[in-house]
Amino acid sequence: MMVIVHSIAEGRPLRLLRLRDAAEAALNTGPGEAWIEGTADLARDMVQGGLVVPRPDVPPLPAGGPAPFAVPLDGLPSGSAVRVQNEEGEALEITDMTEPLTLIDAGVYLVEVSPPWPWLPVAADVEVSDA
């Protein structure tokens, strides 16, 4: 049988195991952990209410627009970090989501959102054109 060992507090799947029975599953479960029968994508799923469910997505990032272009950050989960990198490789990290990110120069920016668990991280190119 396939089992998912997960964190009880977070629902984070920790490992997938192929075991013989429930007794063997119990032996492979540590403090603060539980197991359920099944399979999961360790990077994209979570355990909630004894079921495997997809982790939530953060709001999608906009594709871009004319300069100056504002990327709203206030809809991101509390505790997120946003990394912005321009075409020259210069990067900036933002942790204050109360103000929008304003991109004033034309170019393509790599915007990466690292949210807290359980949200999925996201990265996108945001293209800013001349006004």
N, CA, C and O atoms as a Tinker XYZ file with bonds, in Angstrom:
   524  protein
     1  N      0.839000   -1.178000    0.000000    73     2
     2  CA     0.000000    0.000000    0.000000    64     1     3
     3  C      0.885000    1.242000    0.000000    63     2     4     5
     4  O      1.976000    1.234000    0.569000    81     3
     5  N      0.409000    2.307000   -0.639000    73     3     6
     6  CA     1.120000    3.585000   -0.663000    64     5     7
     7  C      0.546000    4.471000    0.436000    63     6     8     9
     8  O     -0.671000    4.579000    0.590000    81     7
     9  N      1.440000    5.106000    1.201000    73     7    10
    10  CA     0.983000    6.017000    2.246000    64     9    11
    11  C      1.718000    7.350000    2.122000    63    10    12    13
    12  O      2.846000    7.425000    1.636000    81    11
    13  N      1.041000    8.385000    2.576000    73    11    14
    14  CA     1.616000    9.723000    2.660000    64    13    15
    15  C      1.801000   10.020000    4.139000    63    14    16    17
    16  O      0.836000   10.016000    4.903000    81    15
    17  N      3.038000   10.277000    4.543000    73    15    18
    18  CA     3.304000   10.728000    5.906000    64    17    19
    19  C      3.319000   12.246000    5.832000    63    18    20    21
    20  O      4.014000   12.832000    5.002000    81    19
    21  N      2.537000   12.883000    6.717000    73    19    22
    22  CA     2.399000   14.338000    6.650000    64    21    23
    23  C      2.471000   14.960000    8.039000    63    22    24    25
    24  O      2.266000   14.297000    9.056000    81    23
    25  N      2.769000   16.257000    8.044000    73    23    26
    26  CA     2.780000   17.041000    9.275000    64    25    27
    27  C      1.334000   17.257000    9.722000    63    26    28    29
    28  O      0.492000   17.684000    8.932000    81    27
    29  N      1.056000   16.963000   10.975000    73    27    30
    30  CA    -0.300000   17.167000   11.496000    64    29    31
    31  C     -0.628000   18.655000   11.543000    63    30    32    33
    32  O     -1.740000   19.050000   11.194000    81    31
    33  N      0.321000   19.484000   11.966000    73    31    34
    34  CA     0.071000   20.912000   12.139000    64    33    35
    35  C     -0.160000   21.644000   10.822000    63    34    36    37
    36  O     -1.029000   22.512000   10.747000    81    35
    37  N      0.605000   21.307000    9.781000    73    35    38
    38  CA     0.544000   22.047000    8.523000    64    37    39
    39  C     -0.153000   21.307000    7.396000    63    38    40    41
    40  O     -0.623000   21.934000    6.447000    81    39
    41  N     -0.228000   20.003000    7.481000    73    39    42
    42  CA    -0.737000   19.221000    6.362000    64    41    43
    43  C      0.292000   19.044000    5.264000    63    42    44    45
    44  O     -0.034000   18.596000    4.164000    81    43
    45  N      1.532000   19.395000    5.559000    73    43    46
    46  CA     2.604000   19.293000    4.558000    64    45    47
    47  C      2.982000   17.828000    4.368000    63    46    48    49
    48  O      3.386000   17.170000    5.327000    81    47
    49  N      2.858000   17.301000    3.145000    73    47    50
    50  CA     3.300000   15.920000    2.918000    64    49    51
    51  C      4.821000   15.841000    3.027000    63    50    52    53
    52  O      5.539000   16.613000    2.392000    81    51
    53  N      5.295000   14.912000    3.827000    73    51    54
    54  CA     6.720000   14.799000    4.096000    64    53    55
    55  C      7.398000   13.706000    3.281000    63    54    56    57
    56  O      8.524000   13.877000    2.815000    81    55
    57  N      6.709000   12.588000    3.113000    73    55    58
    58  CA     7.285000   11.489000    2.347000    64    57    59
    59  C      6.201000   10.526000    1.896000    63    58    60    61
    60  O      5.146000   10.408000    2.518000    81    59
    61  N      6.489000    9.843000    0.800000    73    59    62
    62  CA     5.629000    8.785000    0.275000    64    61    63
    63  C      6.334000    7.460000    0.519000    63    62    64    65
    64  O      7.532000    7.325000    0.266000    81    63
    65  N      5.587000    6.494000    1.009000    73    63    66
    66  CA     6.177000    5.193000    1.327000    64    65    67
    67  C      5.313000    4.070000    0.774000    63    66    68    69
    68  O      4.084000    4.148000    0.789000    81    67
    69  N      5.970000    3.027000    0.287000    73    67    70
    70  CA     5.263000    1.800000   -0.112000    64    69    71
    71  C      5.465000    0.811000    1.032000    63    70    72    73
    72  O      6.582000    0.356000    1.280000    81    71
    73  N      4.374000    0.483000    1.729000    73    71    74
    74  CA     4.452000   -0.352000    2.925000    64    73    75
    75  C      3.486000   -1.533000    2.815000    63    74    76    77
    76  O      2.635000   -1.582000    1.927000    81    75
    77  N      3.641000   -2.487000    3.744000    73    75    78
    78  CA     2.797000   -3.682000    3.713000    64    77    79
    79  C      1.438000   -3.461000    4.340000    63    78    80    81
    80  O      0.426000   -3.942000    3.829000    81    79
    81  N      1.410000   -2.715000    5.478000    73    79    82
    82  CA     0.140000   -2.603000    6.207000    64    81    83
    83  C      0.155000   -1.392000    7.137000    63    82    84    85
    84  O      1.139000   -0.656000    7.207000    81    83
    85  N     -0.954000   -1.202000    7.847000    73    83    86
    86  CA    -1.100000   -0.060000    8.746000    64    85    87
    87  C     -0.092000   -0.105000    9.893000    63    86    88    89
    88  O      0.372000    0.942000   10.343000    81    87
    89  N      0.247000   -1.285000   10.365000    73    87    90
    90  CA     1.226000   -1.394000   11.451000    64    89    91
    91  C      2.586000   -0.871000   10.998000    63    90    92    93
    92  O      3.264000   -0.173000   11.752000    81    91
    93  N      2.983000   -1.197000    9.789000    73    91    94
    94  CA     4.252000   -0.701000    9.256000    64    93    95
    95  C      4.186000    0.820000    9.036000    63    94    96    97
    96  O      5.176000    1.523000    9.236000    81    95
    97  N      3.016000    1.318000    8.625000    73    95    98
    98  CA     2.845000    2.769000    8.463000    64    97    99
    99  C      3.015000    3.469000    9.806000    63    98   100   101
   100  O      3.666000    4.511000    9.881000    81    99
   101  N      2.444000    2.915000   10.855000    73    99   102
   102  CA     2.568000    3.517000   12.185000    64   101   103
   103  C      4.021000    3.544000   12.641000    63   102   104   105
   104  O      4.445000    4.499000   13.291000    81   103
   105  N      4.784000    2.517000   12.310000    73   103   106
   106  CA     6.196000    2.470000   12.681000    64   105   107
   107  C      7.023000    3.525000   11.944000    63   106   108   109
   108  O      8.087000    3.923000   12.418000    81   107
   109  N      6.538000    3.977000   10.790000    73   107   110
   110  CA     7.255000    4.952000    9.973000    64   109   111
   111  C      6.728000    6.371000   10.152000    63   110   112   113
   112  O      7.031000    7.255000    9.350000    81   111
   113  N      5.946000    6.588000   11.192000    73   111   114
   114  CA     5.360000    7.896000   11.474000    64   113   115
   115  C      5.927000    8.406000   12.787000    63   114   116   117
   116  O      5.830000    7.738000   13.816000    81   115
   117  N      6.525000    9.604000   12.747000    73   115   118
   118  CA     7.160000   10.163000   13.923000    64   117   119
   119  C      6.253000   11.112000   14.687000    63   118   120   121
   120  O      5.092000   11.297000   14.320000    81   119
   121  N      6.778000   11.718000   15.753000    73   119   122
   122  CA     6.010000   12.696000   16.532000    64   121   123
   123  C      5.579000   13.874000   15.650000    63   122   124   125
   124  O      6.366000   14.377000   14.849000    81   123
   125  N      4.343000   14.300000   15.802000    73   123   126
   126  CA     3.825000   15.413000   15.008000    64   125   127
   127  C      3.448000   15.030000   13.597000    63   126   128   129
   128  O      3.120000   15.891000   12.780000    81   127
   129  N      3.494000   13.738000   13.303000    73   127   130
   130  CA     3.173000   13.251000   11.961000    64   129   131
   131  C      1.982000   12.309000   12.006000    63   130   132   133
   132  O      1.674000   11.720000   13.042000    81   131
   133  N      1.327000   12.180000   10.878000    73   131   134
   134  CA     0.248000   11.208000   10.700000    64   133   135
   135  C      0.417000   10.618000    9.304000    63   134   136   137
   136  O      1.242000   11.087000    8.520000    81   135
   137  N     -0.360000    9.601000    9.003000    73   135   138
   138  CA    -0.297000    9.024000    7.668000    64   137   139
   139  C     -1.700000    8.774000    7.155000    63   138   140   141
   140  O     -2.635000    8.539000    7.921000    81   139
   141  N     -1.821000    8.833000    5.843000    73   139   142
   142  CA    -3.053000    8.426000    5.171000    64   141   143
   143  C     -2.655000    7.566000    3.984000    63   142   144   145
   144  O     -1.542000    7.675000    3.469000    81   143
   145  N     -3.552000    6.731000    3.565000    73   143   146
   146  CA    -3.287000    5.899000    2.411000    64   145   147
   147  C     -3.492000    6.731000    1.151000    63   146   148   149
   148  O     -4.444000    7.507000    1.060000    81   147
   149  N     -2.604000    6.569000    0.189000    73   147   150
   150  CA    -2.731000    7.289000   -1.074000    64   149   151
   151  C     -1.393000    7.762000   -1.585000    63   150   152   153
   152  O     -0.337000    7.313000   -1.138000    81   151
   153  N     -1.457000    8.679000   -2.532000    73   151   154
   154  CA    -0.248000    9.261000   -3.105000    64   153   155
   155  C     -0.475000   10.753000   -3.289000    63   154   156   157
   156  O     -1.614000   11.220000   -3.331000    81   155
   157  N      0.614000   11.492000   -3.398000    73   155   158
   158  CA     0.504000   12.942000   -3.545000    64   157   159
   159  C      1.746000   13.462000   -4.232000    63   158   160   161
   160  O      2.785000   12.801000   -4.247000    81   159
   161  N      1.636000   14.642000   -4.798000    73   159   162
   162  CA     2.784000   15.377000   -5.319000    64   161   163
   163  C      3.324000   16.172000   -4.130000    63   162   164   165
   164  O      2.667000   17.100000   -3.659000    81   163
   165  N      4.507000   15.819000   -3.644000    73   163   166
   166  CA     5.044000   16.449000   -2.440000    64   165   167
   167  C      5.220000   17.959000   -2.596000    63   166   168   169
   168  O      5.175000   18.688000   -1.605000    81   167
   169  N      5.417000   18.432000   -3.813000    73   167   170
   170  CA     5.631000   19.860000   -4.043000    64   169   171
   171  C      4.325000   20.631000   -4.230000    63   170   172   173
   172  O      4.282000   21.824000   -3.930000    81   171
   173  N      3.267000   19.994000   -4.713000    73   171   174
   174  CA     2.060000   20.729000   -5.102000    64   173   175
   175  C      0.819000   20.410000   -4.277000    63   174   176   177
   176  O     -0.189000   21.108000   -4.387000    81   175
   177  N      0.874000   19.369000   -3.453000    73   175   178
   178  CA    -0.309000   18.957000   -2.700000    64   177   179
   179  C     -0.113000   19.169000   -1.205000    63   178   180   181
   180  O      0.994000   19.411000   -0.722000    81   179
   181  N     -1.235000   19.068000   -0.490000    73   179   182
   182  CA    -1.230000   19.107000    0.973000    64   181   183
   183  C     -2.313000   18.158000    1.463000    63   182   184   185
   184  O     -3.159000   17.715000    0.686000    81   183
   185  N     -2.283000   17.850000    2.743000    73   183   186
   186  CA    -3.304000   16.993000    3.349000    64   185   187
   187  C     -4.172000   17.878000    4.226000    63   186   188   189
   188  O     -3.680000   18.595000    5.097000    81   187
   189  N     -5.471000   17.812000    3.979000    73   187   190
   190  CA    -6.427000   18.640000    4.723000    64   189   191
   191  C     -7.650000   17.778000    5.017000    63   190   192   193
   192  O     -8.276000   17.238000    4.105000    81   191
   193  N     -7.977000   17.658000    6.285000    73   191   194
   194  CA    -9.136000   16.854000    6.656000    64   193   195
   195  C     -9.026000   15.407000    6.228000    63   194   196   197
   196  O    -10.033000   14.766000    5.924000    81   195
   197  N     -7.805000   14.887000    6.202000    73   195   198
   198  CA    -7.593000   13.489000    5.823000    64   197   199
   199  C     -7.615000   13.236000    4.330000    63   198   200   201
   200  O     -7.576000   12.083000    3.899000    81   199
   201  N     -7.677000   14.304000    3.522000    73   199   202
   202  CA    -7.707000   14.168000    2.065000    64   201   203
   203  C     -6.535000   14.912000    1.441000    63   202   204   205
   204  O     -6.060000   15.909000    1.984000    81   203
   205  N     -6.077000   14.423000    0.303000    73   203   206
   206  CA    -5.048000   15.116000   -0.464000    64   205   207
   207  C     -5.742000   16.171000   -1.322000    63   206   208   209
   208  O     -6.642000   15.859000   -2.102000    81   207
   209  N     -5.312000   17.416000   -1.168000    73   207   210
   210  CA    -5.880000   18.522000   -1.944000    64   209   211
   211  C     -4.731000   19.347000   -2.515000    63   210   212   213
   212  O     -3.630000   19.340000   -1.965000    81   211
   213  N     -4.980000   20.064000   -3.622000    73   211   214
   214  CA    -3.929000   20.929000   -4.165000    64   213   215
   215  C     -3.657000   22.108000   -3.237000    63   214   216   217
   216  O     -4.575000   22.647000   -2.618000    81   215
   217  N     -2.396000   22.500000   -3.144000    73   215   218
   218  CA    -2.059000   23.715000   -2.412000    64   217   219
   219  C     -2.631000   24.913000   -3.162000    63   218   220   221
   220  O     -2.720000   24.882000   -4.389000    81   219
   221  N     -3.022000   25.973000   -2.443000    73   219   222
   222  CA    -3.610000   27.127000   -3.126000    64   221   223
   223  C     -2.572000   27.931000   -3.903000    63   222   224   225
   224  O     -1.398000   27.985000   -3.536000    81   223
   225  N     -3.035000   28.553000   -4.984000    73   223   226
   226  CA    -2.200000   29.447000   -5.789000    64   225   227
   227  C     -2.300000   30.861000   -5.241000    63   226   228   229
   228  O     -3.331000   31.247000   -4.691000    81   227
   229  N     -1.238000   31.629000   -5.388000    73   227   230
   230  CA    -1.319000   33.057000   -5.099000    64   229   231
   231  C     -1.995000   33.709000   -6.303000    63   230   232   233
   232  O     -2.048000   33.105000   -7.374000    81   231
   233  N     -2.515000   34.933000   -6.150000    73   231   234
   234  CA    -3.119000   35.602000   -7.308000    64   233   235
   235  C     -2.113000   35.682000   -8.458000    63   234   236   237
   236  O     -0.922000   35.878000   -8.218000    81   235
   237  N     -2.574000   35.534000   -9.699000    73   235   238
   238  CA    -1.644000   35.574000  -10.830000    64   237   239
   239  C     -1.001000   36.957000  -10.977000    63   238   240   241
   240  O     -1.602000   37.979000  -10.646000    81   239
   241  N      0.208000   36.957000  -11.471000    73   239   242
   242  CA     0.918000   38.211000  -11.724000    64   241   243
   243  C      0.501000   38.751000  -13.085000    63   242   244   245
   244  O      0.252000   37.969000  -14.002000    81   243
   245  N      0.420000   40.066000  -13.237000    73   243   246
   246  CA     0.044000   40.625000  -14.531000    64   245   247
   247  C      1.163000   40.424000  -15.554000    63   246   248   249
   248  O      2.334000   40.314000  -15.192000    81   247
   249  N      0.789000   40.379000  -16.839000    73   247   250
   250  CA     1.764000   40.174000  -17.908000    64   249   251
   251  C      2.589000   41.423000  -18.179000    63   250   252   253
   252  O      3.718000   41.324000  -18.658000    81   251
   253  N      2.040000   42.598000  -17.877000    73   251   254
   254  CA     2.779000   43.831000  -18.103000    64   253   255
   255  C      1.916000   44.905000  -18.717000    63   254   256   257
   256  O      0.697000   44.767000  -18.821000    81   255
   257  N      2.570000   45.984000  -19.125000    73   255   258
   258  CA     1.885000   47.125000  -19.710000    64   257   259
   259  C      2.860000   48.265000  -19.881000    63   258   260   261
   260  O      4.067000   48.084000  -19.727000    81   259
   261  N      2.335000   49.462000  -20.206000    73   259   262
   262  CA     3.213000   50.608000  -20.418000    64   261   263
   263  C      3.788000   51.155000  -19.110000    63   262   264   265
   264  O      3.167000   51.078000  -18.050000    81   263
   265  N      5.003000   51.711000  -19.226000    73   263   266
   266  CA     5.668000   52.309000  -18.058000    64   265   267
   267  C      5.000000   53.636000  -17.713000    63   266   268   269
   268  O      4.546000   54.328000  -18.623000    81   267
   269  N      4.921000   54.016000  -16.460000    73   267   270
   270  CA     5.231000   53.184000  -15.295000    64   269   271
   271  C      4.126000   52.160000  -15.064000    63   270   272   273
   272  O      2.943000   52.475000  -15.190000    81   271
   273  N      4.515000   50.944000  -14.728000    73   271   274
   274  CA     3.556000   49.852000  -14.580000    64   273   275
   275  C      3.535000   49.393000  -13.131000    63   274   276   277
   276  O      4.577000   49.066000  -12.564000    81   275
   277  N      2.353000   49.370000  -12.534000    73   275   278
   278  CA     2.205000   48.982000  -11.126000    64   277   279
   279  C      1.741000   47.530000  -11.018000    63   278   280   281
   280  O      0.764000   47.124000  -11.647000    81   279
   281  N      2.453000   46.773000  -10.218000    73   279   282
   282  CA     2.092000   45.383000   -9.924000    64   281   283
   283  C      1.533000   45.374000   -8.499000    63   282   284   285
   284  O      2.279000   45.612000   -7.548000    81   283
   285  N      0.232000   45.105000   -8.335000    73   283   286
   286  CA    -0.326000   45.100000   -6.975000    64   285   287
   287  C      0.233000   43.932000   -6.165000    63   286   288   289
   288  O      0.348000   42.811000   -6.661000    81   287
   289  N      0.576000   44.214000   -4.917000    73   287   290
   290  CA     1.125000   43.184000   -4.033000    64   289   291
   291  C      0.210000   42.912000   -2.843000    63   290   292   293
   292  O      0.413000   41.939000   -2.117000    81   291
   293  N     -0.789000   43.758000   -2.638000    73   291   294
   294  CA    -1.619000   43.645000   -1.438000    64   293   295
   295  C     -2.499000   42.403000   -1.410000    63   294   296   297
   296  O     -3.037000   42.065000   -0.356000    81   295
   297  N     -2.660000   41.715000   -2.534000    73   295   298
   298  CA    -3.443000   40.482000   -2.563000    64   297   299
   299  C     -2.631000   39.239000   -2.253000    63   298   300   301
   300  O     -3.175000   38.136000   -2.192000    81   299
   301  N     -1.318000   39.413000   -2.055000    73   299   302
   302  CA    -0.460000   38.266000   -1.753000    64   301   303
   303  C     -0.603000   37.877000   -0.290000    63   302   304   305
   304  O     -0.892000   38.729000    0.550000    81   303
   305  N     -0.406000   36.607000    0.025000    73   303   306
   306  CA    -0.515000   36.168000    1.417000    64   305   307
   307  C      0.468000   36.905000    2.325000    63   306   308   309
   308  O      1.594000   37.202000    1.927000    81   307
   309  N      0.034000   37.190000    3.531000    73   307   310
   310  CA     0.886000   37.817000    4.533000    64   309   311
   311  C      2.111000   36.939000    4.760000    63   310   312   313
   312  O      1.995000   35.720000    4.894000    81   311
   313  N      3.272000   37.558000    4.803000    73   311   314
   314  CA     4.510000   36.813000    4.985000    64   313   315
   315  C      5.213000   36.477000    3.684000    63   314   316   317
   316  O      6.266000   35.839000    3.699000    81   315
   317  N      4.649000   36.894000    2.560000    73   315   318
   318  CA     5.283000   36.635000    1.266000    64   317   319
   319  C      6.515000   37.509000    1.086000    63   318   320   321
   320  O      6.651000   38.559000    1.714000    81   319
   321  N      7.405000   37.054000    0.220000    73   319   322
   322  CA     8.544000   37.854000   -0.236000    64   321   323
   323  C      8.487000   37.874000   -1.757000    63   322   324   325
   324  O      8.200000   36.858000   -2.390000    81   323
   325  N      8.761000   39.034000   -2.335000    73   323   326
   326  CA     8.754000   39.189000   -3.787000    64   325   327
   327  C     10.159000   39.578000   -4.213000    63   326   328   329
   328  O     10.743000   40.520000   -3.678000    81   327
   329  N     10.693000   38.849000   -5.177000    73   327   330
   330  CA    12.007000   39.151000   -5.736000    64   329   331
   331  C     11.794000   39.624000   -7.165000    63   330   332   333
   332  O     11.099000   38.978000   -7.949000    81   331
   333  N     12.401000   40.764000   -7.493000    73   331   334
   334  CA    12.276000   41.350000   -8.827000    64   333   335
   335  C     13.675000   41.472000   -9.407000    63   334   336   337
   336  O     14.586000   41.992000   -8.762000    81   335
   337  N     13.835000   40.982000  -10.643000    73   335   338
   338  CA    15.141000   41.059000  -11.306000    64   337   339
   339  C     14.967000   41.671000  -12.673000    63   338   340   341
   340  O     14.100000   41.254000  -13.441000    81   339
   341  N     15.800000   42.678000  -12.988000    73   339   342
   342  CA    15.721000   43.297000  -14.311000    64   341   343
   343  C     16.602000   42.538000  -15.301000    63   342   344   345
   344  O     17.231000   41.538000  -14.954000    81   343
   345  N     16.634000   43.034000  -16.540000    73   343   346
   346  CA    17.379000   42.346000  -17.602000    64   345   347
   347  C     18.891000   42.355000  -17.373000    63   346   348   349
   348  O     19.603000   41.512000  -17.917000    81   347
   349  N     19.381000   43.296000  -16.577000    73   347   350
   350  CA    20.814000   43.364000  -16.281000    64   349   351
   351  C     21.199000   42.438000  -15.129000    63   350   352   353
   352  O     22.380000   42.311000  -14.804000    81   351
   353  N     20.219000   41.797000  -14.517000    73   351   354
   354  CA    20.493000   40.882000  -13.415000    64   353   355
   355  C     20.443000   41.535000  -12.047000    63   354   356   357
   356  O     20.692000   40.878000  -11.036000    81   355
   357  N     20.123000   42.829000  -12.002000    73   355   358
   358  CA    20.001000   43.504000  -10.706000    64   357   359
   359  C     18.698000   43.053000  -10.056000    63   358   360   361
   360  O     17.652000   43.014000  -10.704000    81   359
   361  N     18.768000   42.716000   -8.786000    73   359   362
   362  CA    17.598000   42.163000   -8.095000    64   361   363
   363  C     17.284000   42.958000   -6.837000    63   362   364   365
   364  O     18.149000   43.593000   -6.234000    81   363
   365  N     16.030000   42.896000   -6.474000    73   363   366
   366  CA    15.511000   43.578000   -5.293000    64   365   367
   367  C     14.518000   42.638000   -4.631000    63   366   368   369
   368  O     13.729000   41.987000   -5.317000    81   367
   369  N     14.548000   42.559000   -3.289000    73   367   370
   370  CA    13.560000   41.751000   -2.562000    64   369   371
   371  C     12.635000   42.672000   -1.778000    63   370   372   373
   372  O     13.081000   43.614000   -1.122000    81   371
   373  N     11.341000   42.384000   -1.859000    73   371   374
   374  CA    10.319000   43.199000   -1.210000    64   373   375
   375  C      9.564000   42.310000   -0.225000    63   374   376   377
   376  O      9.150000   41.203000   -0.566000    81   375
   377  N      9.389000   42.808000    1.002000    73   375   378
   378  CA     8.601000   42.071000    1.998000    64   377   379
   379  C      7.411000   42.879000    2.496000    63   378   380   381
   380  O      6.557000   42.345000    3.203000    81   379
   381  N      7.342000   44.153000    2.138000    73   379   382
   382  CA     6.215000   45.011000    2.506000    64   381   383
   383  C      5.224000   45.007000    1.350000    63   382   384   385
   384  O      5.480000   45.602000    0.304000    81   383
   385  N      4.093000   44.336000    1.540000    73   383   386
   386  CA     3.125000   44.168000    0.458000    64   385   387
   387  C      2.040000   45.249000    0.456000    63   386   388   389
   388  O      1.047000   45.119000   -0.260000    81   387
   389  N      2.215000   46.310000    1.244000    73   387   390
   390  CA     1.170000   47.331000    1.344000    64   389   391
   391  C      1.165000   48.297000    0.165000    63   390   392   393
   392  O      0.141000   48.919000   -0.122000    81   391
   393  N      2.297000   48.428000   -0.517000    73   391   394
   394  CA     2.397000   49.324000   -1.675000    64   393   395
   395  C      2.613000   48.493000   -2.936000    63   394   396   397
   396  O      3.238000   47.435000   -2.874000    81   395
   397  N      2.105000   48.955000   -4.081000    73   395   398
   398  CA     2.366000   48.215000   -5.313000    64   397   399
   399  C      3.833000   48.330000   -5.723000    63   398   400   401
   400  O      4.517000   49.287000   -5.361000    81   399
   401  N      4.291000   47.369000   -6.462000    73   399   402
   402  CA     5.611000   47.415000   -7.074000    64   401   403
   403  C      5.457000   48.224000   -8.354000    63   402   404   405
   404  O      4.695000   47.835000   -9.239000    81   403
   405  N      6.164000   49.341000   -8.468000    73   403   406
   406  CA     6.065000   50.182000   -9.658000    64   405   407
   407  C      7.335000   50.041000  -10.477000    63   406   408   409
   408  O      8.429000   50.374000  -10.021000    81   407
   409  N      7.170000   49.540000  -11.698000    73   407   410
   410  CA     8.286000   49.351000  -12.626000    64   409   411
   411  C      8.287000   50.551000  -13.565000    63   410   412   413
   412  O      7.357000   50.723000  -14.353000    81   411
   413  N      9.325000   51.384000  -13.485000    73   411   414
   414  CA     9.299000   52.652000  -14.213000    64   413   415
   415  C     10.056000   52.603000  -15.538000    63   414   416   417
   416  O      9.817000   53.438000  -16.411000    81   415
   417  N     10.955000   51.652000  -15.702000    73   415   418
   418  CA    11.729000   51.549000  -16.942000    64   417   419
   419  C     11.200000   50.419000  -17.809000    63   418   420   421
   420  O     10.773000   49.380000  -17.306000    81   419
   421  N     11.235000   50.638000  -19.133000    73   419   422
   422  CA    10.832000   49.587000  -20.062000    64   421   423
   423  C     11.800000   48.412000  -19.957000    63   422   424   425
   424  O     12.992000   48.598000  -19.710000    81   423
   425  N     11.284000   47.212000  -20.145000    73   423   426
   426  CA    12.103000   46.013000  -20.097000    64   425   427
   427  C     11.300000   44.830000  -19.612000    63   426   428   429
   428  O     10.104000   44.939000  -19.340000    81   427
   429  N     11.967000   43.703000  -19.508000    73   427   430
   430  CA    11.334000   42.483000  -19.007000    64   429   431
   431  C     11.894000   42.215000  -17.614000    63   430   432   433
   432  O     13.107000   42.150000  -17.420000    81   431
   433  N     10.999000   42.063000  -16.660000    73   431   434
   434  CA    11.372000   41.836000  -15.269000    64   433   435
   435  C     10.925000   40.440000  -14.854000    63   434   436   437
   436  O      9.795000   40.038000  -15.132000    81   435
   437  N     11.800000   39.711000  -14.197000    73   435   438
   438  CA    11.429000   38.433000  -13.598000    64   437   439
   439  C     10.910000   38.740000  -12.195000    63   438   440   441
   440  O     11.631000   39.283000  -11.358000    81   439
   441  N      9.656000   38.386000  -11.954000    73   439   442
   442  CA     9.038000   38.609000  -10.648000    64   441   443
   443  C      8.745000   37.241000  -10.039000    63   442   444   445
   444  O      8.017000   36.439000  -10.623000    81   443
   445  N      9.313000   36.981000   -8.867000    73   443   446
   446  CA     9.133000   35.709000   -8.174000    64   445   447
   447  C      8.479000   35.959000   -6.821000    63   446   448   449
   448  O      8.940000   36.795000   -6.043000    81   447
   449  N      7.413000   35.236000   -6.552000    73   447   450
   450  CA     6.714000   35.350000   -5.272000    64   449   451
   451  C      6.991000   34.093000   -4.464000    63   450   452   453
   452  O      6.718000   32.979000   -4.909000    81   451
   453  N      7.541000   34.289000   -3.260000    73   451   454
   454  CA     7.782000   33.192000   -2.319000    64   453   455
   455  C      6.824000   33.374000   -1.145000    63   454   456   457
   456  O      7.131000   34.090000   -0.193000    81   455
   457  N      5.659000   32.722000   -1.216000    73   455   458
   458  CA     4.684000   32.869000   -0.141000    64   457   459
   459  C      4.945000   31.865000    0.975000    63   458   460   461
   460  O      5.691000   30.904000    0.788000    81   459
   461  N      4.334000   32.086000    2.128000    73   459   462
   462  CA     4.440000   31.092000    3.197000    64   461   463
   463  C      3.613000   29.849000    2.838000    63   462   464   465
   464  O      2.762000   29.890000    1.950000    81   463
   465  N      3.878000   28.765000    3.535000    73   463   466
   466  CA     3.077000   27.552000    3.394000    64   465   467
   467  C      1.645000   27.892000    3.753000    63   466   468   469
   468  O      1.455000   28.634000    4.716000    81   467
   469  N      0.639000   27.422000    3.073000    73   467   470
   470  CA     0.650000   26.376000    2.061000    64   469   471
   471  C      0.606000   26.885000    0.616000    63   470   472   473
   472  O      0.510000   26.079000   -0.310000    81   471
   473  N      0.674000   28.203000    0.404000    73   471   474
   474  CA     0.560000   28.725000   -0.957000    64   473   475
   475  C      1.731000   28.287000   -1.822000    63   474   476   477
   476  O      2.844000   28.083000   -1.338000    81   475
   477  N      1.450000   28.148000   -3.123000    73   475   478
   478  CA     2.482000   27.768000   -4.080000    64   477   479
   479  C      3.269000   28.991000   -4.535000    63   478   480   481
   480  O      2.682000   30.048000   -4.765000    81   479
   481  N      4.579000   28.867000   -4.667000    73   479   482
   482  CA     5.363000   29.974000   -5.216000    64   481   483
   483  C      5.043000   30.152000   -6.702000    63   482   484   485
   484  O      4.574000   29.225000   -7.363000    81   483
   485  N      5.303000   31.348000   -7.210000    73   483   486
   486  CA     5.039000   31.627000   -8.621000    64   485   487
   487  C      6.131000   32.553000   -9.139000    63   486   488   489
   488  O      6.675000   33.373000   -8.399000    81   487
   489  N      6.436000   32.408000  -10.408000    73   487   490
   490  CA     7.394000   33.289000  -11.079000    64   489   491
   491  C      6.831000   33.615000  -12.457000    63   490   492   493
   492  O      6.234000   32.762000  -13.115000    81   491
   493  N      7.030000   34.871000  -12.887000    73   491   494
   494  CA     6.538000   35.281000  -14.204000    64   493   495
   495  C      7.383000   36.428000  -14.724000    63   494   496   497
   496  O      7.935000   37.217000  -13.958000    81   495
   497  N      7.471000   36.503000  -16.044000    73   495   498
   498  CA     8.078000   37.654000  -16.681000    64   497   499
   499  C      7.021000   38.727000  -16.833000    63   498   500   501
   500  O      5.925000   38.468000  -17.331000    81   499
   501  N      7.352000   39.932000  -16.401000    73   499   502
   502  CA     6.457000   41.075000  -16.546000    64   501   503
   503  C      7.139000   42.034000  -17.510000    63   502   504   505
   504  O      8.225000   42.545000  -17.236000    81   503
   505  N      6.477000   42.271000  -18.660000    73   503   506
   506  CA     7.063000   43.115000  -19.692000    64   505   507
   507  C      6.487000   44.526000  -19.613000    63   506   508   509
   508  O      5.275000   44.733000  -19.669000    81   507
   509  N      7.394000   45.482000  -19.482000    73   507   510
   510  CA     7.000000   46.883000  -19.397000    64   509   511
   511  C      7.476000   47.566000  -20.679000    63   510   512   513
   512  O      8.655000   47.522000  -21.030000    81   511
   513  N      6.521000   48.200000  -21.368000    73   511   514
   514  CA     6.846000   48.877000  -22.623000    64   513   515
   515  C      7.005000   50.371000  -22.380000    63   514   516   517
   516  O      6.605000   50.894000  -21.340000    81   515
   517  N      7.600000   51.051000  -23.364000    73   515   518
   518  CA     7.686000   52.511000  -23.267000    64   517   519
   519  C      6.287000   53.089000  -23.258000    63   518   520   521
   520  O      5.380000   52.571000  -23.910000    81   519
   521  N      6.123000   54.165000  -22.515000    73   519   522
   522  CA     4.799000   54.801000  -22.395000    64   521   523
   523  C      4.330000   55.374000  -23.703000    63   522   524
   524  O      3.239000   55.941000  -23.773000    81   523
